[in-house]
Amino acid sequence: MFKGLGKPPRHYVVFGFILILFISVAGYFSIFHPVSPFRVSHLPFKSPNGGAGVAEAQADAYSDDLWLMARVIQGEAAGEPFLGKVAVGAVLMNRVQNASFPNTLAGVIFEPYAFESVSNGLIWQSEPSDESVQAAQSALSGWDPTYGSIFFWNPSKPVSPWMWTREIVTQIGNHVFAR
């Protein structure tokens, strides 16, 4: 297979990377996510036939969205003030409501190359802070300090020149927010 301890062929490295990425994401969701401290699995709502009721399903969906949004907020806005963290969450929610983007929070978050912390895997490297969780709760509850913005970026980092053609609405912390 390999001669000595030299470098493996490139296709082995690429396949290994894809396999590790798939196992990491799929495994994390299927193994670790159900026992996340943010899951709400203790609600007493059950349908008469013994299956999960609507209220329980909605609570589970909310906790999944909360958990995922808090991770993105942590990855994208860890050093930002609380208002900046809420603003990042609000952009996610505004995209869900915008016909140009996927209509689910997970769809928005996992849209290819949409968020640097998702693309580089940063959202999986640490648990979200309490402040990021609180910011996610605020954004999911409807607080939008961005006035409907669907884009944000740090102007001190390189971004596509196209981003600068967007109408900038506000700046919060190190991020600008735009439509």
C-alpha positions in Angstrom: 0.0 0.0 0.0 2.5 2.6 1.1 6.3 2.3 0.9 7.9 3.2 4.2 6.4 6.1 6.1 6.1 8.4 3.0 3.1 10.5 2.1 0.0 8.6 1.1 -1.4 9.1 -2.3 -3.6 12.3 -2.6 -6.8 10.4 -3.3 -6.4 8.5 0.0 -6.0 11.8 1.8 -9.1 13.3 0.1 -11.2 10.2 0.8 -10.0 10.2 4.4 -10.9 13.8 4.9 -14.4 13.3 3.4 -14.9 10.2 5.5 -13.8 12.0 8.7 -16.0 15.0 7.9 -19.1 12.8 7.3 -18.5 10.7 10.4 -17.9 13.9 12.5 -21.1 15.7 11.4 -23.4 12.6 11.1 -22.0 11.1 14.3 -22.2 14.2 16.3 -25.8 14.7 15.4 -26.9 11.1 15.9 -24.8 10.4 19.0 -24.1 13.5 20.9 -26.9 15.9 20.0 -29.8 13.9 21.5 -28.1 14.2 24.9 -27.2 17.9 24.5 -28.0 20.0 27.6 -30.2 22.2 25.5 -32.6 19.4 24.5 -36.0 19.6 26.0 -37.0 16.0 26.4 -38.8 16.1 29.7 -42.0 17.8 28.6 -45.1 15.9 29.7 -47.0 16.4 26.5 -48.0 13.1 24.8 -50.7 12.4 22.3 -53.6 10.1 23.3 -52.2 7.2 21.3 -48.8 7.3 23.1 -46.8 9.0 20.4 -45.1 12.4 20.7 -47.6 15.2 20.8 -47.4 18.4 18.7 -46.2 20.4 21.7 -43.3 18.0 22.4 -42.3 17.9 18.7 -42.3 21.7 18.7 -40.2 21.9 21.9 -37.7 19.5 20.4 -37.5 21.5 17.2 -37.0 24.7 19.2 -34.2 23.1 21.3 -32.5 21.9 18.1 -32.7 25.3 16.5 -31.5 26.9 19.8 -28.6 24.6 20.0 -27.5 25.0 16.4 -28.0 28.8 16.4 -26.0 29.2 19.6 -23.1 27.3 18.0 -23.1 29.6 15.0 -23.3 32.7 17.2 -20.4 31.3 19.2 -18.4 30.7 16.0 -19.2 33.9 14.2 -19.4 36.4 17.1 -17.6 35.0 20.2 -15.8 38.3 20.9 -18.7 40.5 20.1 -21.0 42.3 22.7 -24.3 40.6 23.5 -26.2 42.8 21.1 -23.8 41.7 18.3 -24.4 38.1 19.1 -28.2 38.7 19.0 -27.7 40.5 15.7 -25.9 37.4 14.1 -28.9 35.2 15.3 -31.3 37.8 13.8 -29.6 37.6 10.4 -30.1 33.8 10.5 -33.8 34.2 11.3 -34.2 36.9 8.6 -32.7 34.6 6.0 -35.2 31.8 7.0 -38.0 34.3 6.2 -36.4 35.5 2.9 -37.4 33.7 -0.3 -33.8 33.8 -1.6 -32.5 31.5 1.2 -33.5 28.1 2.5 -36.7 28.1 4.7 -35.3 26.3 7.7 -32.6 27.4 10.2 -30.5 24.3 9.5 -30.8 25.0 5.7 -29.6 28.6 6.2 -26.8 27.5 8.5 -25.5 24.7 6.3 -25.8 26.5 3.0 -22.4 26.0 1.4 -19.9 28.8 2.2 -22.5 31.0 3.9 -20.8 31.2 7.3 -17.0 30.9 7.9 -17.4 29.1 11.2 -19.5 26.4 9.6 -17.2 26.0 6.6 -14.0 25.7 8.7 -15.7 23.5 11.4 -15.3 26.0 14.2 -18.9 25.5 15.3 -18.1 21.9 16.4 -14.9 22.8 18.3 -16.4 24.1 21.5 -19.7 24.4 23.3 -21.5 27.7 23.0 -21.2 30.1 25.9 -24.2 30.9 28.1 -24.2 34.4 26.5 -24.4 32.8 23.0 -27.3 30.6 24.2 -29.1 33.6 25.6 -28.5 35.5 22.4 -29.9 32.6 20.4 -33.0 32.6 22.6 -33.5 36.4 22.0 -33.1 36.0 18.2 -35.5 33.0 18.1 -38.0 35.1 20.2 -38.0 37.8 17.5 -35.5 40.4 18.6 -33.8 41.9 15.6 -31.3 44.7 16.2 -30.4 44.6 12.5 -33.7 45.9 11.1 -34.1 43.0 8.7 -30.5 42.5 7.6 -29.7 39.3 5.7 -25.9 39.8 5.5 -23.1 40.6 8.0 -19.4 40.7 7.8 -16.3 42.0 9.6 -15.0 44.9 7.5 -11.5 44.3 8.7 -11.4 40.9 7.1 -11.3 40.2 3.4 -14.7 39.6 1.8 -16.1 39.5 -1.7 -16.3 43.0 -3.3 -20.0 42.1 -4.0 -20.7 42.3 -0.2 -19.9 46.0 -0.3 -22.6 46.6 -2.9 -25.2 45.7 -0.2 -27.1 48.4 1.6 -25.4 48.7 5.0 -28.0 49.2 7.7 -26.0 49.3 10.9 -22.8 48.4 12.6 -22.7 46.5 15.9 -19.3 45.7 17.4 -17.0 44.6 14.7 -19.7 43.5 12.2 -21.6 45.5 9.7 -25.2 44.4 8.8 -26.7 44.8 5.4 -29.7 44.0 3.2 
